[in-house]
Amino acid sequence: MIRACVALIESEGIGAVSLRRVAREAGVSPGAPYHHFADRAELLTTITARGFEQLATEMRAAHDSVGTPVEALGAMIEAYVRFSRENTAYARLMYRPELSETGKGQTGATHAHEGMKLVTDTVIAAQREGTAPAGDPAPLVTMLWSLAVGLAVLSIDGPLAAASARRGSSVPELTAQVTALLQRMLINTEK
């Protein structure tokens, strides 16, 4: 049912989701979803939690695939955008807290916090080695989070793809250029 719901969101959008419709798409009886989910909100909350879990895993892998903290920050932003483009249904739910913060089960907050902690710890490591501005890491973490979410939303909603195409590149290429610029700016920041 989760796969059917994700496919439905990807093809028709969140508005098309009802438990009856998901049951039909999954090829099960109309009452079958109620054996697993109390209502639509609980189903969407479950999907949101899985999305945050997958994103945290991909960010960790990106972080671990490079050598320096500044490289890790860029790799995590690229992983965030890539995840959103490859998992648009999950991303659309994750960016819509009113759909998942219903009190109907785990919303993925643990995994969302895991991702933010990873970014925060990486910023602090970059500060320690002198490749990021010293001081409170929160403003830089917020800037990086905003950059990742902004690129992700623009890429799945279309404007970033159009801008990339006009430049003769792709969203991944443009994202890599943005993260390379960010890395150069951090490394060259006057400490």
C-alpha positions in Angstrom: 0.0 0.0 0.0 2.9 2.3 0.7 4.4 1.7 -2.7 0.9 2.2 -4.3 0.5 5.5 -2.4 4.0 6.7 -3.4 3.3 5.9 -7.0 -0.1 7.7 -6.9 1.6 10.8 -5.4 4.2 10.8 -8.1 1.7 10.4 -10.9 -1.2 12.5 -9.7 -0.2 14.4 -6.6 -1.0 14.3 -2.9 -4.6 15.4 -3.6 -5.4 12.1 -5.3 -4.6 10.1 -2.2 -7.5 8.5 -0.3 -7.4 5.1 1.4 -10.0 3.8 -1.0 -7.9 4.9 -4.0 -4.7 3.5 -2.5 -6.4 0.2 -1.9 -7.6 0.1 -5.6 -4.1 1.0 -6.8 -2.6 -1.7 -4.6 -5.1 -4.3 -5.8 -6.5 -5.0 -2.4 -10.0 -4.7 -0.9 -11.3 -1.2 0.1 -11.1 -2.1 3.8 -7.6 -3.5 3.7 -5.8 -0.2 4.4 -7.7 0.2 7.6 -5.9 -2.9 9.0 -2.7 -0.9 8.8 -3.6 2.8 9.0 -6.4 4.5 10.9 -6.8 7.1 8.1 -5.1 9.0 5.3 -3.1 11.1 7.7 -1.5 8.1 9.3 -0.6 6.6 5.9 1.0 9.9 4.9 2.8 10.2 8.2 4.3 6.7 7.7 5.5 7.6 4.3 7.0 10.9 5.6 8.9 9.0 8.3 10.3 6.6 5.7 11.4 9.5 3.5 13.3 11.2 6.3 14.9 7.9 7.2 16.1 7.3 3.6 17.3 10.9 3.3 19.3 10.6 6.6 20.9 7.4 5.3 21.8 9.1 2.0 23.2 12.2 3.7 25.3 10.0 6.0 26.7 8.0 3.0 27.5 11.3 1.2 29.2 12.6 4.3 31.3 9.5 4.6 32.3 9.4 1.0 34.6 12.5 1.1 37.6 13.6 3.0 37.0 17.0 4.6 34.2 18.6 6.5 33.7 21.3 3.8 33.6 18.6 1.1 31.1 16.7 3.2 28.8 19.8 3.4 28.7 20.0 -0.4 28.2 16.2 -0.8 25.3 16.3 1.7 23.6 19.2 -0.2 24.0 17.2 -3.5 22.6 14.1 -1.8 19.6 16.1 -0.6 18.8 17.4 -4.0 19.4 14.0 -5.7 17.1 12.3 -3.1 14.4 14.9 -3.7 14.6 14.4 -7.5 14.6 10.7 -7.3 11.9 10.4 -4.6 9.5 13.2 -5.4 6.6 11.7 -3.6 8.6 11.4 -0.4 10.0 14.9 -0.8 6.6 16.5 -1.4 5.3 15.0 1.8 8.5 15.9 3.8 8.1 19.6 2.7 4.4 19.6 3.8 4.4 19.4 7.6 0.7 20.0 7.8 0.3 16.5 6.2 2.6 14.7 8.5 2.5 16.6 11.9 -0.9 15.2 12.8 -0.2 13.3 16.0 -0.8 10.1 14.1 2.5 8.4 14.7 6.1 9.0 14.1 6.6 11.8 11.6 10.2 11.1 10.9 11.4 13.8 13.4 14.1 11.5 14.7 15.6 11.1 11.2 15.1 14.7 10.3 16.9 15.7 13.5 19.6 13.1 12.7 20.2 14.9 9.3 20.4 18.3 11.0 22.7 17.0 13.7 25.0 15.6 11.0 25.1 19.0 9.2 25.7 20.8 12.6 28.5 18.4 13.6 30.1 18.8 10.1 29.9 22.6 10.4 31.5 22.4 13.8 34.3 20.2 12.4 34.9 22.7 9.6 35.1 25.5 12.1 37.6 23.5 14.2 39.8 23.0 11.2 39.4 26.7 10.2 37.5 26.1 6.9 34.3 27.7 8.1 33.7 30.9 10.0 34.1 30.6 13.8 31.2 31.3 16.2 27.7 30.0 16.6 27.2 27.2 14.0 23.4 27.8 13.8 23.4 30.6 11.1 25.6 28.5 8.8 23.6 25.4 9.4 20.4 27.3 8.6 22.0 28.7 5.4 23.1 25.2 4.3 19.7 23.8 5.1 17.9 26.6 3.2 20.2 26.1 0.2 19.6 22.3 0.1 15.8 22.7 0.5 15.7 25.6 -2.0 17.6 23.7 -4.6 15.5 20.6 -4.0 12.1 22.3 -4.2 13.2 24.3 -7.3 14.4 21.1 -8.9 11.3 19.1 -8.4 8.9 21.9 -9.2 10.7 22.7 -12.4 12.3 26.2 -12.3 15.8 24.8 -11.6 15.6 22.4 -14.5 14.6 25.1 -16.9 17.4 27.4 -15.7 19.9 24.6 -16.0 18.7 23.8 -19.5 19.1 27.4 -20.6 22.7 27.2 -19.5 23.2 24.0 -21.3 23.6 21.9 -18.1 21.5 19.6 -15.9 20.2 20.0 -12.4 22.9 17.7 -11.0 25.6 19.7 -12.8 24.2 23.1 -11.6 23.9 21.7 -8.0 27.6 20.6 -8.2 28.6 24.0 -9.4 26.7 25.6 -6.5 28.2 23.3 -3.9 31.7 23.9 -5.4 31.1 27.6 -5.1 30.0 27.2 -1.5 33.0 25.1 -0.6 35.4 27.8 -2.1 33.6 30.5 -0.2 33.9 28.6 3.1 37.5 27.8 2.6 38.4 31.4 1.6 36.4 33.0 4.4 38.4 35.3 6.5 38.5 33.6 9.9 
